[in-house]
Amino acid sequence: MLGGHAQSGGWGMLGRSFGLFADTVKALEIITHDGTELEVTKESNPDMFYALLGGSPGNFGVLTHITFTPFHDEQYKGSRGMKAIYNYSHANLKRVLDILVEMAEDDAFSRNFDLGINCLDLGASLGGHSLPDIPELKVPELDIYKPMIVIYAQWVPTSPNDTFGTKEQAWFDRILKGHFGIPIFGLNEVVKAPMSKIVQMWLFKKHREFNTPYVKRTYLTSSTTLSKTGWSDWVASRFDAIVGFNSNSLHFVSQIQVFGGAKSQFRVNANNGTSHSWRDTTVCATIDCFHEDNEIAREAAESWQHKNDVEGIGANGKFSKVDKRVLWGSYGDWNMENVWQCYYDDKEKYEKLGRLRGKMDPDGVFTPNPFSVKRIL
Ligand SMILES: Cc1cc2nc3c(=O)[nH]c(=O)nc-3n(C[C@H](O)[C@H](O)[C@H](O)COP(=O)(O)OP(=O)(O)OC[C@H]3O[C@@H](n4cnc5c(N)ncnc54)[C@H](O)[C@@H]3O)c2cc1C
């Protein structure tokens, strides 16, 4: 699973510290539209490199090999990570989201920190999550997890001058302490370990299967005023509306992560030769709504998400004034001609990609569906 991941960006828990997975790519070996094997690098074919990394996956060539620059533990000694689990409650979620919002609003916030906040409603939908198998986390007599908040917090020294001191510890402590409710057993500690071990704390280690259908959303914002719009309180109230058992078995699973700040490597990597859009993102929020497999439940899930769209996005939106989406988390209309503004920074970029597609795919060989940059010949 790399061909699509690299082309759609590869947004992960290391975003602020290290940027996108695509930012590590050095060379792409492709089969071109006429069957030629070609190695593409930023230096040898800057336009092709640009189009392949951020254009629209699958529409510029068939990737056969990717060469990327790995990060080595020895360069990042002293890294810390913390995975904390709380029972879900409005107050608990708002409290930690407010910490995330502070980061998003502080343009000077240090590159060293990453923070992701995941909410899992009744966890039956999310097979594969690496949660401890202990009775206190489960609904009595049912083999499903109670609604919970799972926090991934990470600090990594990105330069030799970075040291882990009281200020850094205080950041973790603030997340860990002062919550309402009992954090769960032993996971809530700051672990000092090599990055190669810390990243394993963020992985789903088991096979991941979704047992029920879902209506998905991934929203981006470049806002630095989320505290003023009351976004954290609003998100928690939207989750409150369906948390726990309900008639259509609507259950949310969300992943909210901060990417912003002038020092964030995700931001710094803008204009690095890739074409991935929305490098001004401060927060990325994936909010999926699982539901029972029937039409009524589907409509209920759509309706819940529609309300999130209407209240969250737009001129008076709690989250973003502009509707910004990611290629890896698309939803709604899949005809790119209607929605390209949601996926690409601006018309200039979209049309440049269209012209490149005209060159790299002149006969429409790579046209699997309408979710593609329109070819300009
Ligand atoms: C549950 C879930 C969680 C996810 N979480 C994240 C996340 O946190 N961050 C993130 O960035 N993404 C996430 N994704 C999205 C994921 O990265 C994308 O779906 C990605 O495209 C998957 O990569 P793939 O190689 O499996 O591509 P596929 O799903 O197989 O294909 C996606 C597209 O890429 C094209 N493609 C794939 N391989 C090649 C190739 N070799 N040559 C040319 N074109 C190719 C396909 O034609 C298709 O258009 C998630 C997806 C799921 C289902």
The ligand as an ORCA input file, in Angstrom:
! r2SCAN-3c Opt
* xyz 0 1
  C      -9.359      3.353      6.995
  C      -8.477      4.240      6.231
  C      -7.680      5.157      6.904
  C      -6.830      5.996      6.196
  N      -6.056      6.880      6.873
  C      -5.222      7.689      6.200
  C      -4.381      8.599      6.871
  O      -4.385      8.682      8.099
  N      -3.551      9.368      6.131
  C      -3.519      9.290      4.773
  O      -2.746     10.006      4.150
  N      -4.311      8.457      4.124
  C      -5.149      7.649      4.798
  N      -5.959      6.791      4.120
  C      -6.009      6.866      2.674
  C      -5.000      6.023      1.958
  O      -3.700      6.517      2.137
  C      -5.353      6.125      0.499
  O      -6.570      5.481      0.297
  C      -4.294      5.579     -0.407
  O      -4.617      5.940     -1.714
  C      -4.174      4.095     -0.292
  O      -3.061      3.679     -1.009
  P      -3.051      2.385     -1.945
  O      -1.661      2.271     -2.449
  O      -3.643      1.223     -1.198
  O      -3.970      2.846     -3.107
  P      -5.314      2.263     -3.672
  O      -6.412      2.472     -2.690
  O      -5.088      0.899     -4.219
  O      -5.496      3.270     -4.877
  C      -5.760      4.625     -4.693
  C      -5.495      5.352     -5.994
  O      -4.103      5.310     -6.293
  C      -3.900      4.696     -7.555
  N      -2.728      3.812     -7.449
  C      -2.463      2.880     -6.493
  N      -1.306      2.242     -6.755
  C      -0.815      2.794     -7.887
  C       0.345      2.577     -8.661
  N       1.240      1.646     -8.348
  N       0.531      3.333     -9.783
  C      -0.373      4.286    -10.130
  N      -1.481      4.521     -9.442
  C      -1.722      3.800     -8.334
  C      -5.155      3.904     -7.860
  O      -5.381      3.800     -9.241
  C      -6.220      4.750     -7.192
  O      -6.636      5.799     -8.029
  C      -6.798      5.922      4.798
  C      -7.599      5.007      4.117
  C      -8.426      4.177      4.824
  C      -9.278      3.182      4.090
*
